[in-house]
Amino acid sequence: MPKEINIFDQIFKEYAEPIFLPFIERLLGQKIIKKESLKDKIQTSIERECDFLFEITLENSEHFILHIEFQSQDDPTMLQRMAEYHGIIFKKYQMEIKHYLIYLGERPTKMPSKLEDRFVFKEYQLINLSETDPETYLQSNIPEEFILAVLSRYPKEQYEGILRSIVNKLFTVVKNKPLLEKYTKQLIFISRLRKLELQTTKILEIMPIMIDIESDGLYLKGISQGLSQGLSQGISQAKVEIVIKGFKNGISIDLLSKISGLSTEEISTLLKTNNLL
């Protein structure tokens, strides 16, 4: 299961821009007029050694973490460093934290000690797709948006109607066959989050389209040929499954490389061997 969760996480990261930026625009009530993708990875395994860190209880029963740093010279990034310490310490101990910086230098310091209100983390806005109205998505003509209706709120007995609405809209809006195939694969993949991939595939199988769902459906028809050929190349069965199933469902080679740990060349060779490239 963790491997599957990671794949879904990677998929949504890859499609974050076309799927969720329009969603955020509507949420904010403002058009995004400029955007720049920040490709650099944020280091999540930061290790910092605090100068002084204690769990404190006062006589008035106040209970908190006491954090003290010592600094002998001005550091223009000290405020950001302390904010970083705060996040790391709070994640681990989940308690109130009091921070102190003991300045040991001789010259007056210019280090700021307080973040502006707009920089202080207080909350995040939770968007629970399972609590949103499916009509919010079905009214859109953007495939990446109305596909999300499968993750929205509706009674279980209405799932078939929702799926049919999504599929019908796909075939109405998307006239380009390669794009239509891409979006149907994405729909099958995403519907797995609601355990509806079988129902989705059945609906797609009876639609008048020229897409071979039997060969492209997710986790439905098997990939015995791909497994045998991949294994003969010295690639593990699990990785062969990830690559072939993922590629058939619209995952890029670059992303498959990150997920499987195989090089893009190895993936390309495997896909060509199975007549997928």
C-alpha positions, 0 to 999 in steps of 0.5 A, a space after each residue: 500500500 505505501 508504494 501505491 500511495 507514493 504513486 498517487 502522490 507523484 501523479 498529483 504532483 505531476 498534474 498539480 498545475 492543470 488540475 489544481 491551479 484553476 481550482 485555487 483561482 476559483 477559491 481565491 476569486 482572483 485570476 493568476 496573472 503570473 506563475 513560476 514553477 519552483 523546481 528546487 526540492 525542499 529539503 525535508 530531512 533537515 538536521 539541526 542541533 540546538 544549542 539549548 533545548 529543554 522541556 520546562 514546567 514552571 511553578 504556575 504549571 506552565 509547560 513548554 519547550 525552552 529553546 536557546 541559541 547563542 550567537 557571537 556575530 550578526 547573522 542576517 538569516 537568524 530569524 529564518 533559522 529560528 523559524 526553521 528550528 520552530 517547525 522542526 521542534 514543533 513537529 517532534 514535540 507538539 508543544 508550546 515553544 519559547 525561543 531565546 537568542 543570546 547575543 555574545 557579540 560586542 557590536 550592536 546587533 541588527 538582527 530582527 527578532 520578530 516575523 511580520 504577521 504575514 509571514 507567521 504560519 498560523 493555519 492552512 486551508 483544508 480542501 477535502 475533495 470528498 466534501 465538495 459538490 460534483 457539480 462544481 467540477 462537472 460544470 467545467 469544460 476543462 478535463 483535468 477539472 471535471 475528472 475530479 468529480 469522481 473524488 467528490 461527495 455523492 451517495 454510493 448509489 449515484 456513482 454510476 451516474 457520476 462516472 457516466 457524466 464524466 465519461 460523456 463529457 470527456 467524449 464531448 469536449 475532447 476530440 483529439 484521440 491521443 488526448 482522449 486516451 490520456 484522460 480516460 487512463 487518468 480517470 481510471 487511475 484516479 477512480 482507484 482512490 474510490 475503488 471504482 476502477 472496475 466500474 469506470 472501465 466497464 462504462 468505458 468499454 461500452 462507449 463508442 470509441 476506438 480505445 482498447 480499454 482491455 489493454 489499457 485498463 489499470 490492474 485489470 487485464 494482466 501484463 504477463 508478457 511484459 513481466 516475462 520480458 522485463 524479468 529476462 532483462 534483470 528487472 524485478 517483477 514489482 518494477 516491471 508492473 509499476 512501469 507498464 501499468 503506470 505508462 499505460 495510465 498516462 505516467 511520464 517516463 521521467 516520473 516512472 524513473 523516479 517512482 521505480 528507481 530505473 533509468 529512463 533508458 531502462 524504462 524506454 527499452 522495457 516499453 519498446 520491448 513490449 511494443 508500448 513505444 
